[in-house]
Amino acid sequence: MASYTGRGVHGHVVHTLGARVVGGALPEGATVDLRLLGEELGVSITVMREAMKVLAGKGLVDARQKRGTFVRERRYWNLLDADIIRWQMESGRGQRMMRDLADVRSIIEPAAAHRAALGRTGEDLSALEAALEAMSQARTGTDQDAAEADAAFHRALLNATGNEMLARMDLLLEPGLRERDRVVHAHNQDDDPVPSHRAVFEAVRDQDPARAELTMLDLLAKATHDLDQVTRVAASTQRDS
């Protein structure tokens, strides 16, 4: 589902309330008083109801007769939604999500690199090379540029497997991957992700499936290390402030 961040008053209300739910300020099972919250935020009941529709679509809230609007249990949340991922990171509760993402990637991406090395086409290699070039350029760009370039590489790698279902795994991986890259780039702009990605590309280009799998495992280990470093620095800064 598309992000509502920054989309006027409506987007502000969605962001504020979504962040409160994900951050625990509005805990699971809590009843949401639309009129009271509307008065606090200075918006109409109509805006509140529209915001609730968006949050309901993300699995965060529901409404029932006699009970009203309430916060749903976490197991109903759409944890792959870009906004929910962002709110978890902003609330300081993103460690579990990032750990789960790393685990999923360790299952999918080494196998994808292996298959890509076996079946890649010239068009696939061109897409991977273009993504590498974009990653190089993004080092002097914005956090979003870096995240988009990285996502493009991993998307091209999945496409290179020749398996349509594996190719659509980008829907599963990209929202979390973009947020991880945005956070790491924002806190460590000296990091150069190109060499680890180029090693995967070269193994795929050389049609060496075993090396492709190993270089992807190395890339994922580096990604975990980079995020751990950023998390430790952020935690230390919070303790010292």
N, C-alpha and C positions, 0 to 999 in steps of 0.2 A: 504494500500500500504506500502511496506517495507520502512524502514528509509534508507536514503542515507548518513547520517552523518558519516564522517570518511572514505569514500570510495575513497581515492585518489584524484587526481585533479578534476575529474568529480564530485565526491561527494562534494568537497569543493565549486565548482561553484554553484551547486544546492543549497547547504546550504546558501551561501552568498546571492544569488539572491532571494531565497525563503524568507529568513529572512528580506530582504529589502522590499519585497512586503508586507508581513504580518505586519512588523513594520511601514509601511507607508512611508518609504523613496522612494519607487516606488509606488505612489498612484494609486487608481483605475482610469482606463481610460488612464493612462500614456502610451506613446509609448516607447517601449524598443529598444534602438539602440544597436543591437548585436555587431557590429564592435567596437563601442566606448567602450562598457562594456568589450568586449574581450581584447581590448588593456589595459584597466585599470587593469584587472585581470591577464593579461599576458598569455592568452590562445587563441587558434585558433578559427576561426569562426565555425569549425566543432564541437568543444567541446561546444561552446555556443548553437549551434542548438540542440545538444543532451540534454543539460541541459534544454532547453526550452520545449523539448518533455516531460521530467519528470514533470516539473512545470505545463504544460498543462494537464497532467494526473491527477494532483491534483486540477485542476480547477482554478489555479491562473492566467494563461495567455492564450491567444489565438492569432491566426494569421489569417489575412484576406488580400485578394488582395487589393492593393492600400492603405491599412491602415497599413500593417505590423504587427509586434508583439506588443501586448498591454496587460496591466494588466486588468483582469476581475473584475467585481463588487464582493463584498464579498459574496453575495447571491449564487454565483456559486462555491465558494470554497468548497472543501471537508473538512469540519470542523472536521471530525472524523479521518482524516489522522494523523498518529503519528508525522510526521515532522511538519505539520502545528500547531498542538497542542504545540510541543516543541518551535517552533518559536514564537508563541504568548506569551508563558511564558518568553522566553528570552528577548522579546521586552518590557516587562512590560505591555502588553495588554491582559494578560490572565485572568484578573478578571472576565470578562463577561463569558468567556468560562467555568471557574470553577464554577461560579454561576449557569450556565445552566446545567452543569454536575450534580451538587448537586440536582437541581430540578428534573432532569430525574431520578436520583437514588432514590429520595424520592417517586417517583411514582412506580418504578419497583421493587426495592429490598425488601421493607416490604411485598409486596404481594408475592414475590418469596419465602421469608422465611416462610410465612404462608403456602404456598402450599408444600414447602419442608418438613415441619413438618407433613403434612398429608400423604405424599407419599414416604418419603425417604426409601432407601434400606440399607442393611448392607454395600454394596459397596460404596454407597454415604457417609455414616458415616466414612468409612475408608479414603476416599478421603479428607473429611473435617478435620479429625484428622491429616492426613499427612501434610496438608496445615498449620495447627496450629503449628505443630512441626517445619516446615520450617520457619514460622514466628519467632519462638523463636530463632532458629539458626541464622536467618538473622539479629538479633539485633547487632551481632558482625561482620557482613559482610558488603558488599557494598550497596550503594543506590539501585543498580539494583537488588541485592538479595532480599532486602526488598520489592521492588515493585513487583517482580515476585511471592514471597510467598503470598502477599496480593491478587494479581490477581488470583492466584490458588485457594484461599479460595472462592472468590466470583464466580469464574467459577464453582467450585464444588457445590456451593449452587444453582446456576441456573440449573445445571444438575440434582440436586436432586428434582426439581419440577416434573420431568417426562414429561415435556412439551418441545418438540423439538424446538418450536419457541422461548420460553422463554430461553432455553439453548443457543440459538444463539445470545441472547442479549449481550453476551460477546464481540461480534464484535462492538457493539455500545458503551459499557461502558469501555472496557479495555484500549484503548489508553489514554483517559483522566485520568483514575484511576491510571495508571502506572506513569504518569507525576506528578499527585498530590502526590502520595506516594514518588516519588523520591525527590520532592522539600521539603516535610515535613521531611523526614528522613535526608536529607542533612543538614537541619537547626536545627533539634531537635532530636538528636540521643538518648536522654534520654527517649523519649516517648516509652511506651510499648503498642502496639496495640493488644496484645494477649488477655487480659481480656475481652475487648468488643466483640471480635470475638468469644471467648470461650462461652460467655453468649448466643450468637446466636446459636452456635453449640449445647449447652446443651438443649436449648428449642426444637431444631429440633430433637435431639436424643430422648427427652422425649415425642415426638409427641404432643407438646403443641403449636398449631398454634397461639393462641392469644399472648402468651409470646414470640414466635419467631418473630412475627411482631413488638412487642414493643421493644424488645432488638435490632432489626435491626434499628428501629427509633433512639434509643439511640446511636448506633454505628455511624449512619449518622450525628447526632448532634455533636458528638465528632470529627468526620472527618472535619466538617465545622469549628468548633472551632479551631482545630489544624492549619488548613490552614490560618484562619484569623489571628492567632497569628504570624505565619511565615510572612505573608504579611505585618503586621504592623511593625514588626522588620526590615524587608527589606526596607520598606518605610522610617523608622526613620533613618536607616543607610545611605541611599542615601541623605537624607536632611542634615545630619551632615557631610558628606564627601565633 
